[in-house]
Amino acid sequence: MWRETGALKFESPAHKRGFRQIATRGFLINILNPKLSIFFLAFLPLFVSGSAASPIFQMILLAMVFMTMTLLIFILYGISANGVRRYVGHSPRTIQWVRRSFATIFALLGVRLALTDQ
């Protein structure tokens, strides 16, 4: 890694995915995430008023607000990650710095592992 040269390859052309495949995969990842279910079942009901005329409606409203905020944050994450990827992918100096940083970290972890007592 330390002496590695050349460009970084983030994806091969054969792995291009359409918007529908990306959206379906993201939906499945989120819907099958147990943290999300735990949040909706354990934490969100604490914010529903006990004296509300329709607690179900209030729960749905809070869930929609949560999902909208999450969507906006994930869009910002995606835009930011794309910008970082473009910057890192087109800057040989940054690529070299990243590779050397990883090589140093791996070497330090190897030394630490070698020096640990069993």
Backbone bond lengths (Angstrom), bond angles and torsions (degrees), N, CA, C in turn:
res aa  C-N    CA-C-N  psi(-1)  N-CA   C-N-CA  omega(-1)  CA-C   N-CA-C  phi
1 M - - - 1.446 - - 1.527 111.14 -
2 W 1.326 116.92 -35.85 1.454 120.22 -175.20 1.527 111.13 -63.57
3 R 1.347 116.72 -41.79 1.463 120.83 -176.59 1.527 113.05 -99.87
4 E 1.287 117.34 6.61 1.463 122.14 -178.47 1.521 110.12 -62.11
5 T 1.322 115.75 139.17 1.465 120.79 176.69 1.518 108.24 -129.73
6 G 1.292 115.47 168.82 1.459 120.09 178.69 1.513 111.24 106.27
7 A 1.301 113.78 173.40 1.459 120.30 -176.58 1.526 111.08 -82.85
8 L 1.307 114.83 154.80 1.465 120.28 173.33 1.519 108.32 -81.39
9 K 1.327 115.64 141.50 1.458 120.16 176.21 1.518 107.51 -113.62
10 F 1.329 115.94 113.95 1.449 121.08 -177.97 1.515 112.49 -85.23
11 E 1.313 116.90 -32.88 1.456 120.30 -179.55 1.521 108.39 -158.08
12 S 1.306 115.55 151.26 1.461 118.75 176.28 1.527 108.33 -92.45
13 P 1.326 117.52 153.77 1.468 119.96 -178.55 1.530 113.22 -60.97
14 A 1.328 117.82 -24.49 1.463 120.52 -179.23 1.522 112.23 -71.81
15 H 1.332 117.93 -16.31 1.461 121.40 -176.33 1.522 113.12 -100.95
16 K 1.304 118.05 22.87 1.460 120.44 177.39 1.527 108.86 -67.45
17 R 1.318 115.78 130.97 1.461 120.69 179.69 1.522 109.13 -116.35
18 G 1.301 114.86 147.64 1.456 120.33 177.67 1.515 110.58 -82.15
19 F 1.323 114.83 169.13 1.462 120.59 -179.49 1.517 111.31 -60.30
20 R 1.325 117.49 -39.76 1.466 121.31 -178.48 1.535 111.08 -62.86
21 Q 1.337 117.75 -42.73 1.463 120.58 178.70 1.522 111.35 -65.04
22 I 1.319 116.90 -41.61 1.466 120.87 179.48 1.529 110.17 -65.32
23 A 1.334 117.02 -44.94 1.466 120.83 -179.43 1.526 111.00 -65.01
24 T 1.320 117.67 -41.42 1.469 120.93 178.85 1.517 110.76 -63.85
25 R 1.321 116.98 -44.33 1.467 120.33 179.36 1.531 110.84 -63.58
26 G 1.320 117.60 -43.87 1.464 120.98 178.06 1.517 111.87 -62.31
27 F 1.335 116.86 -41.47 1.457 120.81 178.34 1.530 110.92 -61.99
28 L 1.333 116.72 -46.23 1.464 120.09 -179.30 1.530 112.05 -65.38
29 I 1.313 116.68 -39.50 1.461 119.70 178.27 1.528 110.13 -61.85
30 N 1.322 117.29 -43.89 1.461 120.55 -178.86 1.521 112.76 -71.14
31 I 1.313 117.46 -39.50 1.464 120.24 -176.04 1.534 110.61 -72.36
32 L 1.335 117.27 -29.47 1.464 121.40 -179.48 1.525 112.85 -92.24
33 N 1.320 117.06 2.66 1.458 121.72 179.82 1.533 109.40 -77.71
34 P 1.330 118.83 117.97 1.463 119.71 -177.52 1.533 113.78 -66.88
35 K 1.333 117.64 -25.94 1.467 119.42 179.00 1.524 111.19 -62.26
36 L 1.316 116.13 -38.07 1.459 120.10 179.98 1.527 110.76 -65.67
37 S 1.319 117.32 -43.39 1.468 120.67 178.45 1.524 111.21 -63.44
38 I 1.319 116.46 -42.02 1.468 120.29 178.95 1.525 109.76 -62.79
39 F 1.335 117.54 -41.22 1.461 120.62 178.71 1.516 110.87 -59.91
40 F 1.335 116.66 -48.63 1.459 119.77 -176.31 1.520 112.35 -69.40
41 L 1.311 118.06 -31.10 1.467 120.24 -178.04 1.526 113.39 -87.64
42 A 1.314 118.71 -30.87 1.462 120.90 -173.63 1.523 113.91 -107.51
43 F 1.310 118.10 -37.42 1.458 119.74 -170.48 1.523 113.04 -100.31
44 L 1.312 117.96 -44.91 1.461 120.87 -176.31 1.527 113.80 -62.16
45 P 1.338 120.45 -37.76 1.477 119.36 179.06 1.532 114.19 -61.16
46 L 1.322 117.67 -20.49 1.467 120.07 177.86 1.524 111.88 -64.01
47 F 1.321 117.13 -21.43 1.458 121.04 -178.09 1.526 112.83 -94.96
48 V 1.300 117.37 -1.94 1.464 121.54 177.52 1.520 108.23 -85.15
49 S 1.318 115.66 128.16 1.460 120.74 -178.77 1.532 110.19 -69.09
50 G 1.318 116.12 134.28 1.456 120.78 178.53 1.515 112.87 -69.75
51 S 1.315 117.75 -23.69 1.463 121.26 -179.29 1.529 112.34 -98.20
52 A 1.333 116.63 12.95 1.466 119.74 -179.13 1.521 110.03 -69.36
53 A 1.330 115.86 145.14 1.462 120.93 179.26 1.527 110.52 -66.36
54 S 1.327 116.26 -35.22 1.457 120.82 179.46 1.525 109.20 -136.39
55 P 1.337 117.56 89.48 1.461 119.20 -179.24 1.533 112.99 -64.11
56 I 1.329 116.96 -29.89 1.460 119.82 178.47 1.533 109.84 -64.69
57 F 1.341 116.50 -44.22 1.457 120.14 178.72 1.527 110.50 -62.27
58 Q 1.331 116.79 -42.19 1.460 120.45 179.77 1.533 110.45 -64.73
59 M 1.325 117.48 -38.98 1.468 121.47 177.76 1.532 110.38 -64.69
60 I 1.317 117.27 -42.72 1.470 121.12 178.48 1.526 110.39 -64.53
61 L 1.326 116.58 -41.27 1.460 120.83 178.49 1.531 110.94 -62.29
62 L 1.327 117.20 -46.43 1.465 120.46 177.94 1.525 111.40 -62.77
63 A 1.316 116.81 -39.26 1.463 120.39 178.32 1.528 110.66 -63.88
64 M 1.317 116.83 -41.18 1.466 120.42 179.03 1.532 111.26 -65.34
65 V 1.333 116.91 -40.38 1.470 120.11 176.77 1.525 109.74 -62.38
66 F 1.321 116.83 -43.98 1.465 121.51 178.86 1.526 110.85 -61.00
67 M 1.324 117.21 -46.28 1.472 120.52 -178.13 1.523 111.52 -66.75
68 T 1.328 117.64 -36.84 1.464 120.70 178.21 1.524 110.75 -65.96
69 M 1.321 116.64 -45.09 1.468 120.37 177.81 1.521 110.68 -62.21
70 T 1.319 117.65 -42.23 1.456 121.68 179.32 1.524 110.69 -63.47
71 L 1.316 117.57 -43.01 1.456 120.99 178.53 1.522 111.12 -60.06
72 L 1.320 117.05 -45.67 1.462 120.32 -179.85 1.529 111.70 -63.19
73 I 1.325 116.74 -41.83 1.465 120.55 178.45 1.524 110.50 -64.36
74 F 1.343 117.67 -43.01 1.464 120.42 179.62 1.531 111.36 -65.44
75 I 1.321 117.48 -34.72 1.466 120.00 175.89 1.527 109.68 -63.67
76 L 1.342 116.70 -43.24 1.468 120.08 177.65 1.524 111.08 -63.45
77 Y 1.341 117.28 -40.69 1.465 120.64 176.04 1.528 111.05 -59.36
78 G 1.317 116.66 -45.11 1.466 120.84 -179.33 1.514 112.31 -62.97
79 I 1.328 116.90 -44.49 1.465 120.86 179.08 1.524 110.17 -64.08
80 S 1.325 116.86 -42.71 1.466 120.58 179.22 1.524 111.37 -65.41
81 A 1.330 117.40 -43.25 1.468 120.95 179.81 1.525 110.70 -63.48
82 N 1.335 117.25 -37.84 1.455 120.38 177.82 1.530 110.54 -64.57
83 G 1.327 116.90 -41.29 1.462 120.13 177.88 1.517 112.35 -63.72
84 V 1.325 117.04 -42.70 1.470 120.82 178.40 1.522 110.09 -65.10
85 R 1.346 116.61 -42.13 1.466 120.15 179.90 1.523 110.84 -61.38
86 R 1.320 117.20 -42.65 1.468 120.23 179.08 1.520 111.07 -64.89
87 Y 1.336 116.49 -40.92 1.464 120.00 -179.66 1.521 110.75 -65.98
88 V 1.323 116.19 -48.41 1.470 120.23 -178.07 1.522 110.53 -67.99
89 G 1.312 117.64 -41.20 1.456 121.19 -176.68 1.512 114.67 -67.68
90 H 1.312 117.54 -24.19 1.465 120.92 -177.37 1.526 113.21 -108.18
91 S 1.303 117.95 9.49 1.459 120.52 -178.90 1.535 109.43 -119.92
92 P 1.326 117.89 102.17 1.472 119.88 -179.52 1.526 112.87 -59.05
93 R 1.307 116.64 -34.10 1.472 119.64 179.77 1.537 110.73 -66.74
94 T 1.327 117.01 -42.12 1.465 120.88 178.10 1.523 110.68 -66.75
95 I 1.330 116.89 -40.01 1.465 120.40 178.04 1.520 110.24 -60.75
96 Q 1.322 117.00 -44.07 1.464 120.66 178.96 1.526 110.96 -63.33
97 W 1.314 117.37 -41.32 1.461 121.32 179.14 1.523 110.72 -63.72
98 V 1.340 117.56 -43.33 1.466 121.58 179.29 1.524 110.33 -63.23
99 R 1.321 117.53 -46.14 1.469 120.88 179.86 1.524 111.61 -61.40
100 R 1.318 116.72 -44.23 1.465 119.33 179.87 1.528 111.61 -68.06
101 S 1.314 116.75 -34.56 1.471 119.98 176.38 1.521 110.35 -63.69
102 F 1.334 117.29 -45.62 1.464 120.43 178.15 1.523 110.96 -63.47
103 A 1.322 117.86 -41.23 1.461 121.00 179.46 1.529 110.56 -62.28
104 T 1.322 117.09 -42.18 1.465 120.88 178.71 1.519 111.27 -65.31
105 I 1.318 116.83 -43.78 1.470 120.59 179.52 1.524 110.51 -62.86
106 F 1.343 117.29 -44.16 1.467 120.11 178.84 1.524 111.03 -62.85
107 A 1.323 117.39 -40.77 1.457 120.69 178.87 1.531 110.80 -63.88
108 L 1.325 116.61 -44.47 1.465 120.20 178.58 1.531 111.82 -64.01
109 L 1.326 117.22 -39.98 1.464 119.75 176.53 1.531 111.26 -64.80
110 G 1.340 116.76 -37.48 1.466 120.26 176.70 1.520 111.74 -64.22
111 V 1.325 116.70 -41.90 1.468 120.64 177.34 1.524 110.14 -64.02
112 R 1.302 116.39 -44.12 1.469 119.59 179.56 1.523 111.05 -62.48
113 L 1.313 116.86 -42.29 1.458 120.97 178.41 1.531 110.87 -63.99
114 A 1.317 116.85 -38.77 1.465 119.83 179.59 1.524 111.86 -68.11
115 L 1.323 117.49 -28.54 1.457 120.95 -176.85 1.526 114.53 -92.77
116 T 1.319 117.32 -2.70 1.471 119.05 -179.94 1.516 110.95 -77.40
117 D 1.314 115.06 147.14 1.455 120.55 175.58 1.510 108.63 -87.34
118 Q 1.317 115.19 145.62 1.459 118.58 -179.90 1.480 110.34 -90.15
